[in-house]
Amino acid sequence: MRGFAVLLRKELLESWRTLRLPVVVGLFLLVGLLSPLTARFLPEIIEAAAGDTLGSFPIPPPTTADAVDQLVKNLGQFGALAAILLAMGSVANETERGTAAFILAHPVDRGAFLGAKAAAIGIVLAVAVASAVTIGWLYTSILFEPVPIGGWIAMGGLVWLALAAWAALTFLASTVTGSAIAAAGLGFVGLLVLSIAAVIPAVARVTPAGLTGPALAIAGGPATIDQASTDVWRPVVATALWIAGALAIAALTFRRREI
């Protein structure tokens, strides 16, 4: 992995200068802010808008669980799209513009070239998820009740792992196809197919989509952490294997590719 540290600094600096990092973090902060606000005030808005038409069907009062549910689902949706967009041109754009050949003419390994790009995407997603979870935890504690921070940190880790998987699959497509558009298309198809397949519980436990349930349970506190612990390891290991497999195939393909 010769040259990895230098290339990683280059990728992170480029993420900042091209505004990818600030934009993604800003999007996640907005999600983290709006999720508990939506959970808290949406029932009142519906009641005010519907008036007497609700009849004998009162809307239950919002709870902390509603805020967690909103946050995890919103991060899963918007975060997956952000992960795909971050990874779609990571390799394809470099090879199309010829900058990959220029960089690899220096004393750096191809593995370091790919590894730095993948690590930079993971770091950007980690900062973004941490920002969303922090602001979400703060506003949930204000609008509802103080909640244990440990469960939310674990929840953020599971959300990040799922988003890293979608990014890794798109990263693989970007490496194999050499086209950012094709990589984005394959990333969206993979997200759609695996999300639909995750409706089946046995399938969900071996896909990134299977992390949603444990993430929701773990954020609820120590009682639900023990309950979720028996269900969390299989999707965690499976998702880690998805990521490792995608990156390994990308490295193998890129090593044999003419630049």
N, C-alpha and C positions, 0 to 999 in steps of 0.2 A: 504493500500500500504506500509506495514511495510518493511523496508529495501530497498526501491526504490532508494534512493540517493546513497547508498553504491554499489548496483548492477549496477547502471548507470555509476558510476566512473569505476567499474570493466570492463564494456563493452567497454567504450571509451578507456581505457588503453589497453585492448586487441586488439581493432581495430588499435591502433598505433603500438603495438609490433608485430602484425602479418602482418603489412604493408597494411592492407585493406584501412585504411584512406589515407596514402600517395599515394597508387596506384590509388585509385578512384579519388582523387583530381588531380593527375598528368594527368589522362586520360581526365578529364573535362577541365583542363587548356589547353591541346592540342586541344581539340575541340573548346574552346573559341578563341584560337590563329589562328587556320587554317580556321575557318569559314569566317571571314572578308577577310583573304588573298585569299581564294578561290573565293569569290565574286568579289574581285578587279581584280585579274589577270587571272582568267579562260577565260574570253572572249578574251584577248590578246593571250593566249596560243592556243586557238581554231583557231583564225585567222591566227596565225603564222604556225600552223600545217596544216590547210586546204588550205592556199594559195588562188589561184584563183578559187578553186572548189566551194567556197561559191557563186560566181557570184553576182547576184543582191540581195542577202539576207544578208545584213549587220547585225552584232550582235549589239544590243543596248548597249550603255555604261552602266557600272554597277552603281548602286545607293546604298544609305544607306539601302533602303528597301531590297535589295538583300542580304546584309550582315546580317540583322536581320533574314530574311527568312532562310538563311543557318544555323545560330546559333540555332534558335528555332527547326528546323527540325533535326539537328544533335544531339542536346541535347535530343530531344524526342526519337530518335532511340538508340543512344549509352547510354543515360542516363537510358532508360527503361531496357536495358540489364544489366547495372550495378546494378540497383535497384533489379532486379530479382536475380542476383548472390549474392548480399549482404544478401538477405532475405532467400534464399533457404535452407541454413543449420542452420539458427539462432536457431531454436528449435530442429529440427531433429537431428543435430549432438550432441547436449547436451544430448538428451534422449538416443541415440544410445551408446554413450560413458559412460553413467551412471553419468556424472557430474551434470545433473539436479537433480537427487536423492540426491547427496551429498550436493548441495547448498540448496535444500529445507529441508534438515534435520536440517538446522540452523533456527533461528527465523526470517524467511522472508515469505511473502505471495506469493502464486502462481501468483496473479495479479501483484505484484511488479516484479516478475521474468520475466513475459512476457512484462510488461510495460517498464522495463529498456531496454530490447532488442529492442523493437519497437522504443523507443525514441532514442537510440543510432544510429539505422539505419537512422532515420529522421535527426539527427544531422550531420551524415557523408554526407548525400545527400545535406543538406543545405550548408555545407562548400564547397562541390564540386561545386554546382550550383553557389554560390556566387563567387567562384574563376573564373569559366568560364564566367560569366556575366561581371565581372570586367575587365578581360583581353580582352574580346570581345568588350566591350564598349571603352576601351582605343585604341585598334587597329582600330576600326571603325572610331573613331574620328580622328585618324592620317591619315588613308588611304582615307577617304571620307570627312567628315565635322564634327565639334563638334555636338554631339547629347545630348538631355536632359537626365540626369542620372535618374531622377525620373521615367520616363516611363520604363527604363531598369530594375530598381529595382522591379517595379510591374510585369514586364514580368518574371523576375527571380522567383518571388513568385508563379506565376501561373505554371511555369515549375516545380518548386519543388513540388507543390501540386499534379500535374499529376504523377510525379515519385514516390511520397509517396503512391499514390493509387496502382501503380503496385507493389511496395514493400509490401504493406499491404495485397494484394491478395495472393502474394507468401508466406508471413508470415503465413497467414491462412492455406495455403496448407501444409507448413512445420509443423505446429502444428497438423493438422488433420491426415496427412499421416504418420508422423514420419520418412519420407525419404526425403533426400535432392534432390535426382534425381527426384523423383515424384513431389516434390514441384516445382522444376525448370520447369519440363514439363508442369505442370498445369499453372504456371505463364506465360510461353510462349504461351500456348493455349489461356489463358485469354486475353493476350495482342493482339494476332492475331485476335481473334473473335471480341473483342470490337473495334479494329481499323478498321476492315472491316465493322462492323455495323455502325461505325461513318460516313460512306459515306452518310448515310441518315441524313439530317440535324436535323430532329426531335429526332433521336437517339443520335446524336453527342452532343446535348445540355444536355444530362443526363449521359454522360460518361466522363472519364478523357480525352479522345481524343478531346472532345469539347473545351478544354482549349487552343488548338493551335491557333485557329483563333483570339480570344481575346488577347492572348499573342503577336501575331504579330502586331495587331493594337495598343495596348497600348504602345509598344516600340517606336512607331512613333512620340510621342510627345503629347502635350495637346489637339490638335485638334482631334487626333484620339482616345485619351483617352475618350473624351466625346462620340464619336461615338461608342466605344466598351462597354461603361459602361452599356448600356441597354442589351447587350448580354452576359455579363460576369458572372452575379450573378447566373444564373441557373446552368451552368456547375460547378461553384465553390461550390455551395451548394450540388449539386448532387455528386461531387467528395468527398466532406467532408463526406457525408453519406456513400459512398462506403468504405471509410477508417474506419469510426466509426463502420459500420456493420461488416466488416472483422475482426477488432480487438475484437469486442464484441463476435462474434462467436468463435474466437480463444480462448478467455478467458473462455467462457462457456465450450468448448470442453476440454481444458487443466485442468479445475477444476475437471472434472469427470474422468480424465484419470489416470490409474494406472502408477506410475513411478517406 
